[in-house]
């Protein structure tokens, strides 16, 4: 069987930079790592440009 790589852990700063690539006006409020095998998955709490909140 093939070796499965470990999920990569991202710092808060890295997640904030990735979020700004998608929406430059969004602000990362919080992040939670979700364990799903070898995939790097995070649940993000985001504040939008007009003060709206989104849990992604």
C-alpha positions as CSV (number, residue, x, y, z in Angstrom):
1,X,0.0,0.0,0.0
2,X,1.2,3.5,-0.7
3,X,2.4,5.8,2.0
4,X,-0.2,8.4,2.8
5,X,1.2,11.9,3.7
6,X,0.2,13.6,6.9
7,X,-2.1,16.6,6.7
8,X,-0.2,19.9,6.5
9,X,-0.8,22.3,9.4
10,X,-1.1,26.0,8.5
11,X,-0.4,28.9,10.8
12,X,-3.0,31.6,11.4
13,X,-0.9,34.0,9.3
14,X,-0.9,31.6,6.4
15,X,-4.6,31.0,6.5
16,X,-5.2,34.8,6.6
17,X,-3.0,35.3,3.5
18,X,-4.9,32.6,1.7
19,X,-8.2,34.2,2.6
20,X,-7.0,37.5,1.3
21,X,-6.3,35.9,-2.0
22,X,-10.0,34.9,-2.3
23,X,-11.4,38.1,-0.7
24,X,-9.0,41.0,0.0
25,X,-11.5,42.7,2.3
26,X,-12.2,39.7,4.5
27,X,-10.7,39.3,8.0
28,X,-10.0,36.0,9.6
29,X,-11.5,36.0,13.1
30,X,-10.8,32.4,14.0
31,X,-9.9,29.0,12.5
32,X,-10.3,25.4,13.6
33,X,-8.4,22.5,12.1
34,X,-10.7,19.6,11.0
35,X,-9.0,16.2,11.0
36,X,-9.9,14.4,7.8
37,X,-7.1,12.0,6.9
38,X,-4.3,13.4,4.7
39,X,-6.3,16.5,3.6
40,X,-5.6,19.9,5.3
41,X,-9.1,21.2,6.1
42,X,-9.9,24.3,8.3
43,X,-13.2,25.8,9.4
44,X,-12.9,29.6,9.1
45,X,-14.8,32.3,11.0
46,X,-14.6,35.3,8.7
47,X,-15.7,39.0,8.8
48,X,-16.5,40.5,5.4
49,X,-15.9,44.0,4.1
50,X,-19.3,45.3,5.3
51,X,-19.1,43.8,8.7
52,X,-21.0,40.7,7.7
53,X,-19.9,37.4,9.3
54,X,-19.5,34.1,7.6
55,X,-18.6,30.7,9.0
56,X,-17.0,28.8,6.2
